[in-house]
């Protein structure tokens, strides 16, 4: 009977171990960029041990629980990537453009070196194909630009303001901050750069949000001249008009919001900008504090407010990702402490009643879009794969049981023949 016991032990616990090691879960990271494509929330790169070239997405087409997120991996990027920005083409609603950032080539499992191969990549989410497009009139000073946030208008024009060319203290011990406005028209793949007035300070590590009016709202981050940069005031919001290419300052009132950088921002349908998290530095440039507060900017009245939040809150986060899906603000990855700890968890805020929740219920729709249909096909494939694996384990269990049974019977028979009268049959 001991042999049968070992067989069942292997089947039960071995199959559990098999499923655990085959889970499709990204490693903890921060400094990634993210873009929502239909019902897929994509994440590109980020830093884990070294800058990653991985591409992951959350499948939002069905119910989501933060304890078992529906992670899927996609085709890796040509380079490791961090501190960049991404946006979705409104022309086909499937192509993602990655702009700027720090790009790397791995030299070992733990080290990487900076790569100048391209400052723009595009990803076709339908075919999972990567390309470095040819760009007309590209601004060469943008080659190593990072700590930026891009927005794209309905006509396919990408706007990227400011940033730095800092890579690391060895390669760029003296680095620059910028206040130029760079635009990329994806319909013609033409780049243009507009020099801004001296009154417009250099900006980096901010959030940029495009309103329906055509205004880009810049919140937080640093500004200044080269190494003398300081935090941007949350009571003085800078806005850029994409129709007239003019700047304006929007004085805000209401709640006092502490200046920060590397926070996240999403735009609601009512025109409110919700920000979360971020970090503060000391005079030496070290991270000393991480924020875990929610603040809301009404862009109709330019009033800040801090809503009452219920539920189990997310931890302090900085250098993370945020996206708005239906009525849910989804936070993912990021640094969780000043000691550089980072996470691979996600957190969900229901913005209708400002409650932290653990699930997003399955949406009901009679006319799913193409991305939903594609995802349904993927889900079916995953189901078939799961059934196949399950059937394989069942068959293995049966085979092992039969083998064990015959071994046991044969051994039992031999022992009876060797010592007759010893056993009671």
C-alpha positions in Angstrom: 0.0 0.0 0.0 2.9 2.3 0.5 3.5 2.5 -3.2 0.0 3.6 -3.9 0.3 6.2 -1.3 3.4 7.6 -3.0 1.7 7.6 -6.3 -1.3 9.6 -5.0 1.1 12.0 -3.1 3.0 12.7 -6.4 -0.2 13.3 -8.4 -1.8 15.6 -5.9 1.1 17.7 -4.7 3.2 17.4 -7.9 0.3 18.8 -9.9 -0.2 21.7 -7.5 3.5 22.5 -7.8 3.2 22.3 -11.6 0.5 24.8 -11.7 2.3 27.2 -9.3 5.5 27.3 -11.3 3.5 27.8 -14.5 1.6 30.9 -13.3 2.0 33.8 -15.7 2.8 36.7 -13.3 5.2 39.6 -13.9 8.0 40.3 -11.4 7.8 43.4 -9.2 9.0 46.5 -11.0 8.6 50.3 -11.3 9.3 53.1 -13.9 7.2 51.3 -16.5 4.7 53.0 -18.9 1.2 51.8 -19.5 -1.6 52.2 -22.1 -5.2 51.0 -22.2 -6.1 49.3 -25.5 -9.7 48.3 -25.6 -10.0 45.8 -22.7 -6.3 45.2 -22.4 -4.2 47.3 -20.0 -0.7 47.1 -21.4 2.5 47.6 -19.4 5.8 48.2 -21.1 9.3 47.7 -19.6 10.1 49.0 -16.1 13.0 48.2 -13.8 13.1 44.9 -11.9 16.7 43.7 -11.5 17.7 45.6 -14.7 15.5 47.6 -17.1 13.0 45.1 -18.6 12.0 44.6 -22.2 8.9 42.6 -21.1 5.3 43.4 -22.2 2.4 42.4 -20.0 -1.3 43.2 -20.1 -4.3 42.8 -17.8 -7.3 41.2 -19.5 -10.2 43.4 -18.4 -12.8 41.7 -20.6 -14.0 39.5 -17.7 -14.3 39.8 -13.9 -11.0 40.9 -12.2 -9.9 40.1 -8.7 -6.7 41.7 -7.4 -5.7 38.5 -5.6 -5.6 36.6 -9.0 -5.1 39.3 -11.7 -5.6 38.0 -15.3 -2.0 38.6 -16.5 -0.8 37.8 -20.0 2.6 38.3 -21.5 3.1 39.5 -25.0 6.1 39.8 -27.5 9.0 41.5 -25.8 10.3 45.0 -26.8 13.5 45.4 -28.8 15.1 47.1 -25.8 14.8 47.4 -22.1 12.7 50.4 -21.2 12.1 52.8 -18.3 11.1 56.4 -17.6 9.4 56.8 -20.9 5.9 57.4 -22.1 3.3 55.8 -24.3 0.0 56.6 -26.0 -2.6 55.0 -28.2 -3.2 55.9 -31.8 -6.8 57.3 -32.3 -6.5 56.4 -36.0 -6.7 52.7 -35.5 -7.1 52.3 -31.7 -4.6 49.5 -31.7 -1.2 50.9 -32.3 0.8 52.1 -29.2 3.6 54.6 -29.6 6.5 54.6 -27.1 8.3 58.0 -26.9 11.6 58.8 -25.4 12.6 57.1 -22.1 15.8 55.3 -21.2 16.5 52.4 -23.5 18.9 49.6 -22.7 20.5 46.5 -24.0 21.2 43.7 -21.5 24.8 42.6 -21.2 24.1 40.0 -18.6 21.3 38.9 -16.3 22.1 41.7 -13.9 23.6 44.5 -16.0 22.6 46.5 -19.0 24.0 49.4 -21.1 22.2 52.4 -22.5 21.1 52.0 -26.2 20.6 54.9 -28.6 18.9 52.8 -31.3 15.7 54.7 -31.4 13.6 57.3 -29.5 10.3 56.1 -30.9 8.9 52.6 -31.1 5.5 51.5 -32.2 3.6 48.3 -31.2 0.8 46.8 -33.1 -1.3 45.2 -30.5 -3.3 43.2 -33.0 -0.2 41.4 -34.4 2.2 41.9 -31.5 4.7 43.4 -33.9 7.4 46.0 -32.9 8.9 48.6 -35.3 11.1 51.7 -35.1 9.4 54.0 -37.6 11.2 56.4 -39.8 10.6 60.0 -38.7 10.9 63.2 -40.7 12.7 66.2 -39.1 13.5 64.4 -35.9 15.0 66.6 -33.1 18.4 65.1 -32.3 18.4 66.7 -28.8 15.5 64.5 -28.0 17.6 61.3 -28.4 18.0 60.6 -24.7 15.0 62.5 -23.4 13.2 60.9 -20.4 11.0 61.7 -17.3 8.3 62.9 -19.7 4.6 62.3 -20.3 3.0 62.4 -23.8 -0.6 63.0 -24.8 -2.2 62.5 -28.2 -5.1 64.4 -29.7 -7.9 63.0 -31.9 -6.0 64.0 -35.0 -3.0 61.8 -34.2 -0.6 64.5 -33.0 1.5 63.6 -30.0 2.7 66.4 -27.6 5.7 65.9 -25.4 6.9 68.7 -23.2 10.3 69.2 -21.4 12.1 66.3 -19.7 15.8 65.7 -19.1 18.6 63.8 -20.8 19.8 62.2 -17.6 20.9 58.6 -18.0 23.1 58.0 -14.9 25.7 59.8 -12.9 28.6 58.2 -14.9 27.3 58.8 -18.5 25.7 62.2 -17.9 27.1 63.7 -14.7 26.0 67.1 -16.0 22.6 66.9 -17.6 20.0 69.3 -19.0 16.4 70.1 -18.4 14.2 71.2 -21.3 11.2 73.4 -21.9 10.7 72.7 -25.6 7.4 71.3 -26.9 8.0 68.4 -29.3 5.2 67.1 -31.5 4.9 64.0 -33.6 2.2 63.7 -36.3 1.7 60.0 -36.6 -0.3 60.4 -39.9 2.8 61.7 -41.6 5.4 60.6 -39.1 6.7 64.2 -39.1 8.4 65.7 -36.0 8.5 69.4 -35.0 10.0 71.3 -32.1 8.7 74.6 -30.8 11.0 76.7 -28.6 8.9 78.1 -25.7 9.2 81.5 -24.1 11.7 82.0 -21.3 8.8 82.4 -18.8 7.9 78.7 -19.4 10.2 76.7 -17.1 11.7 73.3 -17.7 9.4 70.5 -16.6 10.1 66.8 -15.8 8.6 64.0 -13.7 5.1 65.6 -14.1 1.8 64.3 -15.2 0.1 65.6 -18.4 -3.6 65.3 -19.0 -5.4 66.3 -22.2 -8.8 67.9 -21.7 -11.6 67.8 -24.3 -11.1 71.5 -24.7 -7.6 70.9 -26.1 -5.8 72.1 -23.0 -2.9 69.9 -21.7 -2.8 70.2 -17.9 0.6 69.7 -16.3 0.6 68.8 -12.6 3.5 68.4 -10.2 7.0 67.4 -11.1 10.1 69.6 -11.0 10.8 72.8 -12.9 13.7 75.3 -13.0 17.0 75.8 -14.7 19.3 72.8 -14.8 20.4 71.6 -11.4 18.5 74.4 -9.6 15.1 72.7 -10.2 12.4 72.9 -7.5 8.9 71.4 -7.1 6.1 72.8 -9.1 3.4 74.4 -7.1 0.1 72.6 -7.0 -1.7 75.9 -6.6 -0.4 77.2 -9.9 -1.2 74.8 -12.7 0.4 75.3 -16.2 -1.7 74.5 -19.2 -0.9 74.4 -22.9 -3.5 75.0 -25.6 -2.9 72.6 -28.4 -5.1 74.6 -30.8 -3.3 77.9 -30.5 0.1 76.8 -29.0 -0.2 79.2 -26.1 0.5 78.7 -22.4 -1.6 79.9 -19.5 -1.5 79.6 -15.7 -4.5 78.3 -13.8 -4.5 79.4 -10.1 -6.3 76.8 -8.0 -8.2 77.0 -4.8 -9.6 74.5 -2.3 -7.6 71.9 -0.5 -3.8 72.3 -0.1 -2.0 69.6 -2.0 1.6 68.9 -1.2 4.0 69.2 -4.2 5.3 65.9 -5.5 6.7 64.1 -8.5 6.3 60.7 -10.1 2.6 60.6 -9.1 -0.1 59.4 -11.5 -3.2 61.1 -12.9 -6.4 60.0 -14.7 -9.1 62.0 -16.3 -12.8 61.3 -15.6 -15.7 61.9 -18.0 -16.8 64.8 -15.9 -13.5 66.6 -16.4 -11.9 65.9 -13.0 -8.3 64.9 -12.8 -7.6 62.3 -10.0 -4.0 62.1 -8.8 -2.5 59.4 -6.6 0.8 58.9 -4.8 4.2 60.3 -5.8 7.4 61.1 -3.9 9.3 63.8 -2.2 13.1 64.3 -2.2 15.6 65.7 0.2 18.2 68.4 -0.7 20.6 65.6 -1.9 18.0 64.2 -4.3 17.2 61.1 -2.2 13.6 59.9 -1.9 12.5 60.6 1.7 8.7 60.3 1.5 6.0 58.5 -0.5 2.5 59.7 -0.8 -0.7 57.6 -0.5 -3.3 60.3 -0.9 -6.1 60.8 -3.4 -6.6 64.4 -4.7 -9.1 65.6 -7.2 -8.8 68.7 -9.5 -12.0 70.1 -11.0 -10.9 71.5 -14.3 -14.1 73.5 -14.7 -13.6 75.5 -11.5 -9.9 74.7 -10.9 -10.6 73.7 -7.3 -8.7 70.9 -5.5 -10.5 68.6 -3.1 -9.6 65.5 -1.1 -12.5 63.1 -1.0 -13.3 60.7 1.8 -12.0 57.3 0.9 -13.4 54.0 2.2 -12.1 50.4 1.9 -8.7 49.0 2.4 -6.4 51.5 0.8 -3.5 51.0 -1.5 0.0 51.5 -0.1 2.1 54.6 -0.8 3.2 54.4 -4.5 5.6 56.3 -6.7 6.8 55.6 -10.2 3.8 53.4 -10.8 1.1 53.3 -13.5 -2.6 54.4 -13.4 -5.4 54.0 -15.9 -9.1 54.7 -15.9 -11.3 51.7 -17.0 -15.0 52.4 -16.9 -15.5 53.7 -13.3 -12.3 52.2 -11.9 -8.9 53.7 -11.4 -6.4 50.9 -11.7 -3.0 51.3 -10.1 -0.2 48.9 -10.8 3.4 48.2 -9.9 5.6 51.0 -8.5 8.0 51.7 -5.6 6.4 51.2 -2.2 9.0 52.7 0.2 12.0 55.1 0.2 14.2 52.1 0.5 13.5 51.1 -3.1 11.1 48.3 -2.5 8.7 47.7 -5.4 5.7 45.6 -6.1 3.8 43.7 -8.8 0.4 44.1 -7.2 -2.6 46.1 -8.6 -5.1 48.2 -6.7 -8.6 49.4 -7.7 -10.4 52.6 -6.8 -14.1 52.9 -7.6 -14.3 56.6 -8.5 -18.1 56.7 -8.3 -18.1 56.5 -4.5 -14.3 56.7 -3.8 -14.0 53.2 -2.4 -11.1 50.8 -2.7 -12.4 47.6 -4.0 -10.9 44.2 -4.8 -12.9 43.2 -7.9 -14.2 44.6 -11.2 -17.3 42.8 -12.2 -17.7 41.3 -15.7 -19.1 43.9 -18.1 -22.3 43.1 -19.9 -22.4 44.1 -23.6 -24.4 42.8 -26.6 -22.0 44.2 -29.2 -18.4 43.6 -28.1 -15.7 45.4 -30.0 -12.9 43.7 -31.9 -10.5 43.7 -28.9 -13.2 42.0 -26.8 -13.8 39.4 -29.5 -10.0 38.8 -29.9 -9.7 38.5 -26.1 -12.7 36.0 -26.0 -10.8 33.9 -28.6 -7.7 34.1 -26.3 -9.8 33.1 -23.3 -11.1 30.1 -25.2 -7.6 29.1 -26.2 -6.5 29.4 -22.6 -9.5 27.4 -21.5 -8.6 24.6 -24.0 -5.0 24.7 -22.9 -6.1 24.4 -19.2 -8.5 21.5 -20.1 -5.6 19.8 -21.9 -3.3 20.2 -19.0 -5.9 19.0 -16.6 -6.7 16.0 -18.8 -3.0 15.2 -19.0 -2.6 15.2 -15.3 -5.7 13.0 -14.9 -4.3 10.5 -17.5 -1.0 10.6 -15.7 -2.7 9.8 -12.5 -4.6 6.9 -14.0 -1.4 5.5 -15.6 0.6 5.8 -12.4 -2.3 4.2 -10.5 -2.5 1.2 -12.9 1.3 0.8 -12.9 1.4 1.0 -9.1 -1.5 -1.5 -8.8 0.1 -4.1 -11.1 3.5 -3.7 -9.4 1.7 -4.1 -6.0 -0.2 -7.2 -7.2 2.8 -8.8 -8.8 5.0 -8.2 -5.7 2.1 -9.4 -3.5 1.8 -12.6 -5.6 5.5 -13.2 -5.5 5.6 -12.8 -1.7 2.8 -15.3 -1.4 4.6 -17.9 -3.5 7.9 -17.3 -1.7 6.3 -17.8 1.8 3.1 -19.8 1.5 0.6 -19.6 4.4 2.0 -16.3 5.7 -0.8 -14.1 4.3 -4.6 -14.4 4.7 -6.1 -13.7 1.2 
